[in-house]
Structures are given as structure tokens and as C-alpha cells.
Amino acid sequence: MSKQIKSKQRVAKFAEVFTNNREVTAMLDMVQDELEKLTSTVLEPACGTGNFLIEVLKRKMDTVHRVYRNRRDYELCSMLVFSTVYGLDIQKDNTIETRNRLFDWFICDYEAVFKEKPSKTLQTALNFILKKNIQCADSLSMINDKKQPLVIPEWTLCEDGKMLRKDVYYKDLLNGIEHNYIKSYSYKWMKETDFLGGLSSQYA
């Protein structure tokens, strides 16, 4: 069982109480069909230390385990999964812990499958996605820890292994304005030949 508080002072000042594993499991069971889709996105607006998001990652990776055909296929699907998991929290140490939990769990999972650590390239890509997706911000005021309007990245994984990122204001997402993009970026972390066939529609 994961701990539910870090300190009484944080409970008093921020009403910080983390969700118990039992409740996490019960709530995610209700949306299990969505979690089996690699492209479905999940945003936890008060993610704490990641009790919900680590379970979301595990369930999405269960699908990866069922469908991957080779190592690069597994890596491609894993990048897709990480790009769909989002979290916000007003405590910076919580966001750092959440990123570390998700990343460390993946490293253990990868090693269990392939008996060695993932490449530095893949680790760098996943850490970058986590840094952009798990942010220190107030989801109510829609302001980040730098006192700027909260921006959410939307990711698209192309068949050649290129990752496209489009940033959108969080307030626009909440208001249904999903395509008012601020900036667009393109990343080429891995070679096209690494992916042996690219992304199949069966993973959507």
C-alpha cells in the first residue's frame, strides 16, 4: 500500500492526501476499455506522486505486451504510451517523483522483457516526454510554476518514428478549442529503419 500523506503540515496547508491503491484500482477498472487503447489520453489534474498514473502506465503497457512483434515495435508503442499520459500538481517534488516512478517502472519492465536496459536514445526521448507531460502547475488557475499560462503538448507519432508536438493552452482545451496551437515541433529521436514497419492501426 502506498503512503497517503507526506506530512501533516502539507495536509494542513495544501489538503494533500494521496489516493489509496484500492480506490485507484476501482476507479480505473471503470474505464479499462479506454486504457487498453494506446492512443487514448489520460490527464490527472492533481497527480500527487503518481498513484493513478503509474497504474495507467501499467495497464497501457499490458496492451503493448500483447501486440508487440519485436524490440523496436515495443519501443515505438512505449513512446506512444508515454505521450498519452499527463499529470499536473502544485507541488514540484510531486511531479518529479511521478516522472521518476513512471520512468523507473518502464526501465524495470524493459529489462524484464529484453534482459538489458533500453538505449540512451530511448531513455532520453521518454524523459523528455515526461518532463513536458508531467508539470508543476495549478489546474484550477491554469498557471504553471513559472506564473505563466499552462501549456499542454499534444503528440503525434509518425510511421517513420518522428514525433510531432503541438502546444496548446490548457484553458483552450477545457473550452473545447483543441486546435488553437501555439507552436509546433518535430523530433527525430530514432531512425526510420529502427521501427520495422512503423505504427499499425491495430494499436489505436
HELIX and SHEET records of a PDB file:
HELIX    1   1 LYS A    8  PHE A   14  1                                   7    
HELIX    2   2 ASN A   21  ASP A   29  1                                   9    
HELIX    3   3 GLN A   32  LEU A   35  1                                   4    
HELIX    4   4 ASN A   51  VAL A   67  1                                  17    
HELIX    5   5 ARG A   71  SER A   83  1                                  13    
HELIX    6   6 LYS A   92  PHE A  114  1                                  23    
HELIX    7   7 LYS A  120  ASN A  133  1                                  14    
HELIX    8   8 TYR A  170  LEU A  174  1                                   5    
HELIX    9   9 GLU A  192  PHE A  195  5                                   4    
HELIX   10  10 SER A  201  TYR A  203  5                                   3    
SHEET    1   A 4 VAL A  42  GLU A  44  0                                        
SHEET    2   A 4 VAL A  85  ASP A  89  1                                        
SHEET    3   A 4 ILE A 134  ASP A 138  1                                        
SHEET    4   A 4 ILE A 143  ASN A 144 -1                                        
SHEET    1   B 3 VAL A 151  LEU A 157  0                                        
SHEET    2   B 3 MET A 163  TYR A 169 -1                                        
SHEET    3   B 3 TYR A 181  TYR A 187 -1                                        
END                                                                             
